[in-house]
């Protein structure tokens, strides 16, 4: 049973809302200087954040097939660097060095999502923010792509288990998007 009726939503619903979600991600993470984008795909979100908010972005994805050919460097010295790595093993990033971590429509694709969340926690500075944007269980995405997604409670519990605090899950965009924030403790 789907939480809201998906009958009135077009199959390209997610393509239509993507720009609006990028803007919302940007507002949510606007104070972060250095952002880690896990499961970055073609680095589109990373490039948007760099160009719009002048952030330094490191994009990580296990498949480099869709990466841009060259790192994007903007005239204000901010940059986007896309790296082919497993997000569960971020050994090239020192502890407590990132201001924010974003996972946009990616966590459900990762082989070991709990390890990814633990690595995100490790690399975040005290007070740093994690933002997970996912398709929720019983959503239009599940109907279209027949993949396994999380409930709000499952994702919040996984973030808590990884060490995050002050976790806030919510369903947005006709309840078709799961938007979850959490923080690394200041202590």
N, C-alpha and C positions, 0 to 999 in steps of 0.2 A: 504494500500500500504506500503510495507516494504522499508525502507530507502536505504538499499543495498540489493542486491540479496542474499537470504539465501539458494538458491538452491545448491550452491557449498559448503555449510558448513555442516559437518557431525552432526548428532544428539548428538554426544558426544563432540561437540565443547567446551562446557563450562568445562567439565572434563579435556580436553587437555590444556586449557589456565590457569587453576586454579594455578598451580605452578608458572607460569610466573607472574600472578597477585599478588600472595603472595610476590614474590621478589620485585615487583614494590611498593606494600604497604610498605614493609620494608624500601625501599630506601626513600619513601615519609615521613615516620614517624621515621626515624633512629635517630633523635636528641631528641626524646621524651623519658623521663625516665619512666614515669608512663602512661600507655595507657589503656583506657577503650574500650572494644570490645562489642558493643551492638548488641544483636541478634547473639551471638557467636556460637550457635549450639554445636558441639562436641569440641569446643575450639581448633580446628586445627590451625587456624590462630594465635590465642593467643600463642600456644605452639611454633609455628614457630618464632614469634617475640621474645619470651623469649630466645629461644635457639640461634637464629642467631644474635640478636642485644642486648642481655642481658637486656631486658626491663622487668619491673614489669607490669604484665597484669592482669586486672580484666575483666573477661568475664561475661556478663549478658545475660540470656536467660529465657524466661517465662517457657520453658519446659526443665527439667533437664534430660530427658530420655537418651540423648546422651553424657552427661558430663563424663569426665574421673572419675574413682573411687576415686583417690587421687589427691590433688593439686600437680602439678609438681614443684619441687624445684630444682634449678640448683646450682651447687657448688659455684657460685659467688653470692649467696643470692638473685638472682632475682627469681621471682615466677610467676606462673599462678594460679589464684584463680577463679573458676567458681561458679557463684551464681545464684540461681533460683529466679528471680525477674522480675517485669514488668519494662521495660526500660522507661516507662512514669513516674515512681515513684522511683527515685534513692535516697530515703531518707537516705540511709546508707552511702552516699558520701557527704562530706562537700563541700560547695561552693568553686570554684576556686582552686581545688586541683589536677586536672588531666592535664597532658601536651598535650594529644591528645585523640581524640575519633574517633573510626572507626566503620562504619556500612557496613558490607560486605554482599551483596545480602540479606539484612534483612529488610530494611525500608519498603518495599512494603508489608511485612508480618505483620507489627505492626498495632494494632487496632487504635491507636491514634498517627500517625507519627508526627504531629505538636508538641504534648506534648513531644514526645521523643526528637525532635530537641531542644526544649526549655530546657529540662533537660540536654542535652549535653552541651548547652551553659552555663547553670548555673554551672556545675561542672568543666568546663574548666578554667584554669588559664588565666589571661590576656595575650594575644599573643598566646594562645593555638590554635591548629589546629583541625578541623573536616575534616574527609575524608569519603565520602559516595560513595560506589561502588555499582552500581545497574544495573539492566537490563533496557534498555530504551524502551519506547513505540515503537511498531512496529518492535520489534527485533525477532531474532530466538527464544529467550526464550518465548516470547508471543505466537509465533506460536506453540511451543512445549507444554507449560504448560497452556496457555489460562488464564493468570493472568493479572491484571491491573498494569501497570508500569508508570513511570513518563517521561515527556519530560524534556530536559535540562532546559528549562525556568521555568517549574513548580517546579522542585527541587531547582533551584536557588532562586526562589521567596519564597519558604518555609524556606530555610536557612536564607534569609534576614529577613523574618517575625520573626524568632526565635532570631534575634539579631546579626547574623554573618555578617562579612564584608569581603571585598576582595575575593569575591566568584568567582571561576573559574570552570565552567562546560566544559567538553570535552567528545567526543565520541571516544573510542579507540577499538582496536581489531576488525577490520572490521566493526566498528560502532555498535558493539553488546554489548558494555559495556559503561555505563555512569559513568564517573569519576569526582567527584565534590569535590573541596576543599574550605574551608572557615576558617576564623579566628575570634577569640573573640578579641574585641578591647582591646588595652593596657590601655585605660582610665577607 
